[in-house]
Amino acid sequence: MLIENVDEDARHCGLTKEMLRSAAMYPLSSSALQIVSDLSSRVPTYYIQTGTLFESGRCYSTINLLVYSLQREKLDYENIETFLPVAIWKTGWLGFSSINAHEKLVREKIEELTKILITDWNLDNKIQ
C-alpha cells in the first residue's frame, strides 16, 4: 500500500496519512487480499492519493485509488527496458463538506470504494 502525503489543507480538514490507511484497511482486513508494506516486492500496489482545498469554511477533496503493477517493458522509441506502472483497477471521487464532517465523509468514501475493489477482485478471481 502506498499513500501520498497529505498537505496543510488536508490536515486542516482532519485528513492524515494514518486515517487514510485505516479507512482502507478496515474492509481489507476482512478480505482475502494480502497487504504488504514492502514496495520493492513484485505484487500489485494499492495507491491512495487525496487532494484537498479548504476555503470559506468548507473542505473540498478528491480521492484517487489505483491498483497497479510494475512491469518491465521495452519502449518502442528507445532501445532500453524500464519498469512502467500498469493499472489493474482505478476509481475516484470528488466531494465537499463542512470542516467538522469532512474526515468522516472521506473515511466512509475510502471504505466504500475499497469494498468495491474487494468485490471486483472477488468476481474476477472466482474459482470456476
C-alpha positions in Angstrom: 0.0 0.0 0.0 1.3 3.4 -0.9 -0.4 6.6 0.4 0.6 10.0 -0.7 1.4 12.6 1.9 -1.4 15.0 2.8 -0.9 18.7 2.6 -1.8 21.5 5.0 -5.3 22.0 3.8 -6.0 18.2 4.1 -4.7 18.2 7.7 -6.8 21.3 8.5 -9.8 19.3 7.3 -9.0 16.4 9.5 -7.2 14.1 7.0 -4.0 12.3 7.9 -2.0 9.6 6.3 -2.8 7.2 9.1 -6.6 8.0 8.8 -6.5 7.2 5.1 -4.6 3.9 5.7 -7.0 3.0 8.5 -10.0 3.7 6.2 -8.7 1.4 3.5 -7.5 -1.3 5.9 -10.9 -1.6 7.7 -12.5 -3.5 4.8 -9.2 -5.0 3.5 -8.5 -6.7 6.8 -11.5 -9.0 6.4 -10.8 -9.8 2.8 -8.6 -12.4 1.2 -6.3 -9.7 -0.2 -2.9 -9.5 1.4 -1.5 -6.1 2.1 2.3 -5.8 2.3 4.3 -2.7 3.1 7.4 -3.7 1.1 7.1 -1.6 -2.1 10.0 -3.5 -3.6 8.0 -6.7 -3.8 6.6 -7.8 -7.1 3.0 -7.7 -6.1 0.4 -5.1 -7.2 0.3 -1.8 -5.2 -2.8 -0.2 -3.7 -2.2 3.5 -4.2 -4.2 6.2 -2.3 -4.0 9.8 -3.3 -6.1 12.7 -2.0 -6.1 16.3 -2.8 -7.9 18.8 -0.5 -8.8 22.5 -0.6 -10.0 24.4 2.4 -11.9 27.5 1.5 -14.7 29.6 3.2 -15.2 27.0 6.0 -15.7 24.1 3.5 -13.4 21.3 2.6 -13.2 20.0 -1.0 -11.4 16.7 -1.6 -10.6 14.3 -4.4 -9.8 10.7 -3.8 -7.9 8.7 -6.4 -7.5 5.0 -5.8 -5.4 2.8 -8.1 -4.1 -0.8 -8.0 -1.1 -1.1 -10.3 1.8 -3.4 -11.0 5.2 -2.5 -12.2 6.2 -4.4 -15.4 9.3 -4.5 -17.4 8.7 -3.1 -20.8 10.8 -2.2 -23.8 9.8 1.2 -25.2 9.3 1.3 -29.0 11.1 4.6 -29.4 14.1 3.8 -27.3 16.4 0.8 -27.1 16.0 0.4 -23.3 13.9 -1.6 -20.9 12.3 0.1 -18.0 9.6 -0.6 -15.4 6.3 1.0 -16.1 3.1 1.1 -14.0 0.2 -1.0 -15.4 -3.2 0.0 -14.0 -5.2 -3.0 -12.8 -8.1 -1.2 -11.1 -8.9 2.5 -10.7 -11.6 4.7 -9.3 -12.0 8.2 -7.9 -14.4 10.6 -6.1 -14.9 14.3 -5.7 -16.9 15.9 -2.8 -17.2 18.6 -0.2 -18.5 19.1 3.3 -18.2 21.4 6.3 -14.9 21.1 8.1 -16.5 19.2 11.0 -17.9 16.5 8.8 -15.0 16.1 6.3 -12.9 13.5 8.0 -15.9 11.2 8.4 -17.0 11.8 4.8 -13.6 10.9 3.3 -13.1 7.9 5.6 -16.5 6.5 4.7 -15.9 7.1 1.0 -12.5 5.3 1.1 -14.1 2.4 2.9 -16.9 2.2 0.3 -14.5 2.4 -2.7 -12.2 -0.2 -1.1 -15.2 -2.5 -0.7 -15.9 -2.1 -4.4 -12.3 -3.1 -5.1 -12.7 -6.2 -3.0 -15.9 -7.1 -4.7 -14.4 -6.6 -8.2 -11.3 -8.7 -7.2 -13.5 -11.5 -5.8 -15.6 -11.5 -9.0 -12.6 -11.5 -11.3 -10.9 -14.3 -9.3 -13.8 -16.6 -8.7 -12.9 -20.3 -8.7 -14.7 -21.9 -11.6 
